Amino acid sequence: MVRGVHAKKEIEAALAYAERRGWRIQSGGKGHAWGKMYCPYKDAECRCGEFCISSVWSTPKNADNHARHLRRVVDNCTAHRSQKH
């Protein structure tokens, strides 16, 4: 399924970053959410599910900060970090 393109280029770049690392992006959120990012590692030890799903806001106050947050979620995934080492 092809996802929609986020209007903010910074966030779209962060979503592309997540997709390159295997994360699934699903557009079509409810309320203020544009969509969600889903971790590809369905591991019980992956932060107890804390970072396995992350909301992508449609109109964040600061797009740069939100994009940085999304990248941090991807980079701090426990399963992802253990596979790199």
N, C-alpha and C positions, 0 to 999 in steps of 0.2 A: 504494500500500500504506500503510495506516494504521500508524503506529508506536505503541509502548507509551508510557505516561506514566511519567516518572522519579519515584521516591518523594520525592526531595528537591526542595522547591519552588524553591530557588535554582538548582539545576542545570536543572530544567525550564524556568525563565525564560531561562537561557542558551541552551538548545536552541531555544526559540521565537525568540530573538534571531538565532541562526544561520539558522534556516529562513526568516525574513523577508529575509535577505540571500542566499538562494538555495542554502544548504548543504543537503545531503541527510543526514537522520538515520536510521540503521538500528539498531533495538534488537535484542537477542539476541546478546550477545557471549559470549565464552568466558572462563572463569576469573573474575577480578575485574572484568572489563569488562562494563558494562551494554549497551554498543553502540559505534557509531562515527559520527563526523561526516565527511562527504566534501565536499571543495571542489568548487564548480560549475565552476571554471576549470581545465580540463585543459591547462594551459600548461606547457611544458618549462622556462620561466624562472621559474615560480612556486616559488621557494626550492628548486629541484631536488627537489621532492616532499616536502620536510621537513614542511611544514604542510598538505599536501593531504589527509591522513587523520589524524584524531585520535581516540584512545580516550576514551570516556565511562565513568568508573568508577561502579560500582553503589553502593559504600559508601566514599566518600573520607573521610580523617581529618577534613578541614575542608571542608564543602560550599561555603562562601563562596569559599574560595581556589580550589577546583576550577572553580566557575562563572566566576570572574574569569579563570582560565587559558583556559577555552573561549572566552570573549568575546575575549580577547587574540589567540588563534589566528585567529579570524574577522577581527578588525580589522587584523591584521598580514599578511594575505594579500597578497602582492606584486601579483597581478593585480587584486585588488579595489581596492587603494590607487591603482593607476595609472588605473583607470577613473573614480575620484572626481575626479581632477585634470584 
